[in-house]
Amino acid sequence: MWKINTRQFEKLSKLVYHECGINLHDGKRELLQARLAKRLRNTGINSIDKYIKIIEKDSDELINFLDAISTNHTFFFREKQHFEVLQKGQGKIWCAASSSGEEPYSIAIDCLEKGFSPDILATDISTHVLRIGTRGVYSFDRVKQTPPYILKKYFQKGHKKWDGYLRVKDNIRRMVLLQRFNLLTDPLPTGIFDVIFCRNVLIYFDGITKTKVVNRLCQVLKPNGYFVIGGAESLNNINHKLQYVKPSIYVRNF
Ligand SMILES: C[S@@+](CC[C@H](N)C(=O)[O-])C[C@H]1O[C@@H](n2cnc3c(N)ncnc32)[C@H](O)[C@@H]1O
């Protein structure tokens, strides 16, 4: 088992903060240690110092490292009360930090149930979760909060080796475009969005990074468009121009 020392932890947490804004404070040391150990095993690299040197100059392995350390927990219809912002007439929705696709596919289903079919851009920094989202195949535990009639209407049941899995139907998959996007650094997508979901990712950022991300995303939010954050998150104590509507929901009125 590789043990990470303080110098290595500081170097890696600085790199992670710089690359994707995630704040790995000392309490996250064990998590970093465990995920790094797994990555070293998978790559066959036998020293942490060697690994640090590699990710400092190899952007492909840096992406794998960020994949390994990001927390991608999500499920279908998570915090579905937020979907009240989805309303007929909306044409473009951005699900930033979409993880493995459960969130944008839930949004697509909610919109279809309400009788409209917007284009949904789903982005995440992790290429690993984006691959899962593109495949659109999920185990039953991801859909625990999904009503049975929705499962029947929008999912296909797997058979034989796919027993226990469900696949999102093609009409839903076609509504969602999955792409890699770093909230901090990548050029903003073209176009302007009626709603931006940025849920359960701000929680990993400090105030400076949160401010930067929220203000960046607002540049592509339509006037009167909604900005939605996670239930455990808040925009208090950061500088932004959005107006509070109700918990987790803000509107751009500037
Ligand atoms: C906990 S998941 C949230 C998923 C989904 N939004 C939800 O609420 O269920 C957080 C996601 O944020 C992504 N993430 C972390 N830092 C990011 C960054 N700088 N840019 C884009 N995505 C990032 C992670 O890869 C992860 O998939």
Ligand as a Chemical Component Dictionary entry (heavy atoms), coordinates in Angstrom:
data_LIG
# 
_chem_comp.id                   LIG 
_chem_comp.type                 NON-POLYMER 
_chem_comp.pdbx_formal_charge   0 
_chem_comp.three_letter_code    LIG 
# 
loop_
_chem_comp_atom.comp_id 
_chem_comp_atom.atom_id 
_chem_comp_atom.alt_atom_id 
_chem_comp_atom.type_symbol 
_chem_comp_atom.charge 
_chem_comp_atom.model_Cartn_x 
_chem_comp_atom.model_Cartn_y 
_chem_comp_atom.model_Cartn_z 
_chem_comp_atom.pdbx_ordinal 
LIG C1  C1  C 0  -21.699 14.635 -7.235  1  
LIG S1  S1  S 1  -21.702 14.751 -8.974  2  
LIG C2  C2  C 0  -23.233 15.587 -9.256  3  
LIG C3  C3  C 0  -23.996 14.979 -10.391 4  
LIG C4  C4  C 0  -25.362 15.594 -10.684 5  
LIG N1  N1  N 0  -25.261 16.999 -11.005 6  
LIG C5  C5  C 0  -26.327 15.385 -9.540  7  
LIG O1  O1  O 0  -26.703 16.376 -8.887  8  
LIG O2  O2  O -1 -26.725 14.253 -9.267  9  
LIG C6  C6  C 0  -20.484 16.036 -9.231  10 
LIG C7  C7  C 0  -19.910 16.034 -10.654 11 
LIG O3  O3  O 0  -19.152 17.224 -10.829 12 
LIG C8  C8  C 0  -18.075 16.940 -11.710 13 
LIG N2  N2  N 0  -17.052 18.004 -11.593 14 
LIG C9  C9  C 0  -16.204 18.259 -10.574 15 
LIG N3  N3  N 0  -15.413 19.311 -10.850 16 
LIG C10 C10 C 0  -15.781 19.736 -12.093 17 
LIG C11 C11 C 0  -15.335 20.785 -12.933 18 
LIG N4  N4  N 0  -14.340 21.628 -12.577 19 
LIG N5  N5  N 0  -15.919 20.933 -14.144 20 
LIG C12 C12 C 0  -16.925 20.102 -14.529 21 
LIG N6  N6  N 0  -17.392 19.081 -13.771 22 
LIG C13 C13 C 0  -16.827 18.904 -12.561 23 
LIG C14 C14 C 0  -17.613 15.559 -11.230 24 
LIG O4  O4  O 0  -16.863 14.886 -12.231 25 
LIG C15 C15 C 0  -18.946 14.886 -10.894 26 
LIG O5  O5  O 0  -19.413 14.075 -11.951 27 
# 
loop_
_chem_comp_bond.comp_id 
_chem_comp_bond.atom_id_1 
_chem_comp_bond.atom_id_2 
_chem_comp_bond.value_order 
_chem_comp_bond.pdbx_ordinal 
LIG C1  S1  SING 1  
LIG S1  C2  SING 2  
LIG S1  C6  SING 3  
LIG C2  C3  SING 4  
LIG C3  C4  SING 5  
LIG C4  N1  SING 6  
LIG C4  C5  SING 7  
LIG C5  O1  DOUB 8  
LIG C5  O2  SING 9  
LIG C6  C7  SING 10 
LIG C7  O3  SING 11 
LIG C7  C15 SING 12 
LIG O3  C8  SING 13 
LIG C8  N2  SING 14 
LIG C8  C14 SING 15 
LIG N2  C9  SING 16 
LIG N2  C13 SING 17 
LIG C9  N3  DOUB 18 
LIG N3  C10 SING 19 
LIG C10 C11 SING 20 
LIG C10 C13 DOUB 21 
LIG C11 N4  SING 22 
LIG C11 N5  DOUB 23 
LIG N5  C12 SING 24 
LIG C12 N6  DOUB 25 
LIG N6  C13 SING 26 
LIG C14 O4  SING 27 
LIG C14 C15 SING 28 
LIG C15 O5  SING 29 
# 
